[in-house]
Amino acid sequence: MKSHVFGVDVGGTTVKLGLFDINGNVLDKWEIPTRTEDGGKNILPDIAASILEKMAQKNISKEDLAGVGVGVPGPVDGSGVVHKAVNLGWGRFDLKKELGTLLEGIRIEAGNDANVAALGEYWKGGGQGYNNMVAVTLGTGIGGGIIINGEILSGATGAGGEIGHIHVDDDETEECGCGNHGCLEQYGSATGITRLARRALQASDKDSVLRKGELSAKAVFDAVKAGDELAIEIAEKFGDYLGKGLGAVAAVVNPEIFVIGGGVSKAGEALFDYIRPAYEKNVFHGSRNVIFALALLGNDAGIYGAAKMVLD
Amino acid sequence: MKSHVFGVDVGGTTVKLGLFDINGNVLDKWEIPTRTEDGGKNILPDIAASILEKMAQKNISKEDLAGVGVGVPGPVDGSGVVHKAVNLGWGRFDLKKELGTLLEGIRIEAGNDANVAALGEYWKGGGQGYNNMVAVTLGTGIGGGIIINGEILSGATGAGGEIGHIHVDDDETEECGCGNHGCLEQYGSATGITRLARRALQASDKDSVLRKGELSAKAVFDAVKAGDELAIEIAEKFGDYLGKGLGAVAAVVNPEIFVIGGGVSKAGEALFDYIRPAYEKNVFHGSRNVIFALALLGNDAGIYGAAKMVLD
């Protein structure tokens, strides 16, 4: 009888680990450093050692364990092969097989971290009860994860749900991190909002609290709450891009719900007031009545989703 | 032992029907008129009668039959409920149940016609062997159908794959059939190409064979083949919109292949030369190496896909 499952979320600085019962209650969570040197060759052995140690400590046998799920910051295909994870120094390799060798007899599942976090929000977070869901993480960049009939949509090469790289502006002169120009991420992420703010301040003579202090997405949305006119214009522009981008996503996968997380989502549900107008204006009518909700699991979405992968 | 399956494609003027063996070889195909009067109440009884007649004629018993699949020109959800089919006069009703009552003891499956046609191309057409595929029908409008892991992506309300209504132009003044402005369909469909041509002829003084005779997508691509400069500019504009739109689709679902069908696709693989540049420029790198292929089944894609729904 399987009673436990581990969820692992590999980041560029730390690896988050969680021990769950099979109903999804978290029993323990902790972190270990991500050793990215030497092509990241220590990362999997470190994870394996930490899991074996925890199992010994909690008196959990391999027979008790449903398995270990791992979220990776890069494309991972449906068979558990990592295609690349730049921040970890990893190239292409079969993670499921390699970690399986280190943890002999234990079932391993692997997926892209944004997709895995989406699965976490679907299982125990803002998307509970919605079998067709899109998770949108508005952080430094924009991450996306798509759940169709309760399962992650990984895509052909693990690049499914890369909604931050939908092209939304033909006139962009600056380059996106991906090398293209005019990606949604350049306007809808925390970095993108800061760029929009910088441009708006340059283009306008209007007084604004944003002219003092450091520019950030948080500063913009704080100023919005205080009624700052220029900040409201910036938020409208942000919402215009994001609404159009999410409208395109909805034309493709027709979800029941968008679950919005990441640092920018700390602005709260007020965010939706800026996204909805452009969304509703541009989306196909069959997807107009979508729900916008906030993500609930924060940085733990990854370990939840990783655990859920094993239980599916 | 099930030996046969029917595929039915309900159109606004005719209903196409096909009898297949369970390996997907078509044994017979025929059409009946679509009687749309009185809210389309005769359509299902007509289909049922035609199927029963064919079974009698071919000496096929209910026990021999795997079932009947039906493609409908409107949203159909995962449980076989039609949400609306304007061209047939149909509102919301449970097609699976109603046709099941008319054909007692026979398994019924139903889906949106564009999605079902995509399944046909996946099974026996241009997408054979590719489990993650997007079918794009460039006809009067733009239809889309998305296959993920070999299955149709229907979406929450049956509006999955409505890629013709991705917003691609902020400056559009004319209304799309859906009521929005700037949908991909307004530039990439046969009607859209004609619009682009009309605008280009008005905006330019250039000589062009398109100034004589009737404007149509076919006329434009015939002129492209003849080296007509203005026609080439129109084709480039068409390809620019379509490449960007399909780039957005790829950022969401990351397919292995796009299978392009519909009247416009009669221009052949030359079409891809116009789509690829904008696609490659704007798509996320993980989806750059996608395959573009032509649809192979023409108007029969619907009956193939409808039959396949039953066999899945």
Chai-1 contact restraints between the chains, C-beta under 6 A:
chainA,res_idxA,chainB,res_idxB,connection_type,confidence,min_distance_angstrom,max_distance_angstrom,comment,restraint_id
A,P75,B,G286,contact,1.0,0.0,6.0,A-B,restraint_1
A,N132,B,A156,contact,1.0,0.0,6.0,A-B,restraint_2
A,I148,B,L153,contact,1.0,0.0,6.0,A-B,restraint_3
A,L153,B,I148,contact,1.0,0.0,6.0,A-B,restraint_4
A,G155,B,V253,contact,1.0,0.0,6.0,A-B,restraint_5
A,G155,B,N254,contact,1.0,0.0,6.0,A-B,restraint_6
A,A156,B,N132,contact,1.0,0.0,6.0,A-B,restraint_7
A,A156,B,N254,contact,1.0,0.0,6.0,A-B,restraint_8
A,A156,B,P255,contact,1.0,0.0,6.0,A-B,restraint_9
A,A156,B,E256,contact,1.0,0.0,6.0,A-B,restraint_10
A,T157,B,G286,contact,1.0,0.0,6.0,A-B,restraint_11
A,A159,B,N254,contact,1.0,0.0,6.0,A-B,restraint_12
A,A159,B,F284,contact,1.0,0.0,6.0,A-B,restraint_13
A,A159,B,G286,contact,1.0,0.0,6.0,A-B,restraint_14
A,A159,B,S287,contact,1.0,0.0,6.0,A-B,restraint_15
A,G160,B,V253,contact,1.0,0.0,6.0,A-B,restraint_16
A,G160,B,N254,contact,1.0,0.0,6.0,A-B,restraint_17
A,E162,B,A251,contact,1.0,0.0,6.0,A-B,restraint_18
A,E162,B,F284,contact,1.0,0.0,6.0,A-B,restraint_19
A,I163,B,A251,contact,1.0,0.0,6.0,A-B,restraint_20
A,H165,B,A251,contact,1.0,0.0,6.0,A-B,restraint_21
A,H165,B,F284,contact,1.0,0.0,6.0,A-B,restraint_22
A,I166,B,A248,contact,1.0,0.0,6.0,A-B,restraint_23
A,I166,B,A251,contact,1.0,0.0,6.0,A-B,restraint_24
A,H167,B,K244,contact,1.0,0.0,6.0,A-B,restraint_25
A,H167,B,G247,contact,1.0,0.0,6.0,A-B,restraint_26
A,H167,B,N282,contact,1.0,0.0,6.0,A-B,restraint_27
A,K244,B,H167,contact,1.0,0.0,6.0,A-B,restraint_28
A,G247,B,H167,contact,1.0,0.0,6.0,A-B,restraint_29
A,A248,B,I166,contact,1.0,0.0,6.0,A-B,restraint_30
A,A248,B,A248,contact,1.0,0.0,6.0,A-B,restraint_31
A,V249,B,V252,contact,1.0,0.0,6.0,A-B,restraint_32
A,A251,B,E162,contact,1.0,0.0,6.0,A-B,restraint_33
A,A251,B,I163,contact,1.0,0.0,6.0,A-B,restraint_34
A,A251,B,H165,contact,1.0,0.0,6.0,A-B,restraint_35
A,A251,B,I166,contact,1.0,0.0,6.0,A-B,restraint_36
A,V252,B,V249,contact,1.0,0.0,6.0,A-B,restraint_37
A,V252,B,V252,contact,1.0,0.0,6.0,A-B,restraint_38
A,V253,B,G155,contact,1.0,0.0,6.0,A-B,restraint_39
A,V253,B,G160,contact,1.0,0.0,6.0,A-B,restraint_40
A,N254,B,G155,contact,1.0,0.0,6.0,A-B,restraint_41
A,N254,B,A156,contact,1.0,0.0,6.0,A-B,restraint_42
A,N254,B,A159,contact,1.0,0.0,6.0,A-B,restraint_43
A,N254,B,G160,contact,1.0,0.0,6.0,A-B,restraint_44
A,P255,B,A156,contact,1.0,0.0,6.0,A-B,restraint_45
A,E256,B,A156,contact,1.0,0.0,6.0,A-B,restraint_46
A,N282,B,H167,contact,1.0,0.0,6.0,A-B,restraint_47
A,F284,B,A159,contact,1.0,0.0,6.0,A-B,restraint_48
A,F284,B,E162,contact,1.0,0.0,6.0,A-B,restraint_49
A,F284,B,H165,contact,1.0,0.0,6.0,A-B,restraint_50
A,G286,B,P75,contact,1.0,0.0,6.0,A-B,restraint_51
A,G286,B,T157,contact,1.0,0.0,6.0,A-B,restraint_52
A,G286,B,A159,contact,1.0,0.0,6.0,A-B,restraint_53
A,S287,B,A159,contact,1.0,0.0,6.0,A-B,restraint_54
